[in-house]
Amino acid sequence: MSHLLTRRRFLIGSTLGASALTLSGCDLLEQNADVAAVIRSAEKLTMKAQRLLQGPDALAREFAESDISPSFRVNGTSVPDSEEYAALADGKFAAWRLKIDGLVDRPREFSLADLKTLPARTQITRHDCVEGWSAIGKWTGVPLGILLSTVILKPTARYVVFHCADELEKTLDGSGRYYESIDLIDAYHPQTILAYQMNGQELSIGHGAPLRLRVERQLGYKQAKYIMRIEIVDSFAGFSGGNGGYWEDRGYEWYAGI
């Protein structure tokens, strides 16, 4: 167990170090393509090494009810600042719809009630934040793989992009809106769920209501909250900085495996 914890701390520390480098030296990265290329190639090597050692289906550790943290900090946005989201929240998300489209044969929309009729998974896992804190929570939701099977992915599909309601920066081009992505290996992993409950209660707004991603083998910033739309794509070329996520466009690693 001590080996696992040491490795986890090392991975979190490595991510923090890389993030600090890129965020404090954004101008350097923008001006020096070689530096950015080295960082990206190292990230790909880390991903390949982790998947080789762990295997694509290895499970993140799950805990007992007695291990659930008495408090679980809200990471990122505490409430989206938009009239659309406020109206949905006022109506207890009855009018909210999850759209799944992109490289699929059968685009679909699901209400929260629809999602709750599908097979659910409950898991008690640890959330590791890139800021250095951790907490254990109990999550219930629908496995992402089940939803993807209903829309039928096209052969060119490679990534799942999550479009969210929160906007961390007010920008004219929309690049300040939060989004995240994972590849199909993580999308079909049994512990990758779209959670609508936390600790046996309906998901709170602070923790991402009505729906948030739980991809348990990655760091906290990958756990996208306030999901509004899922888009299946073959590349990130058309998204903001082209790196697959809000924080990734600002220097964080795309594959934040732990």
Buried (B, 14 or more C-beta within 10 A) or exposed (E): EEEEEEEBEEBBEEBBEBBEBBEEBEEEBEEEEEBBEEBEEEBEEBBEEBBEEEEEEEBBEBBEEEEBBEEBBEBBBEBBEBEEBEEBBEEEBEEBBBBBBBBBEEEBEBBBEEBBEBEBBEBBBBBBBBEEEBBBBBBBBBBBBBBBEEBEBEEEBBBBBBBBBBBBEEEEEEBBBBBBBBBBEBBBBEBBBBBBBBBEEBBBBBBBBBBBBBBBBBBBBBBBBBBBBBBBBEEBEEBBEEBBBBBBBBBBBBBBBB
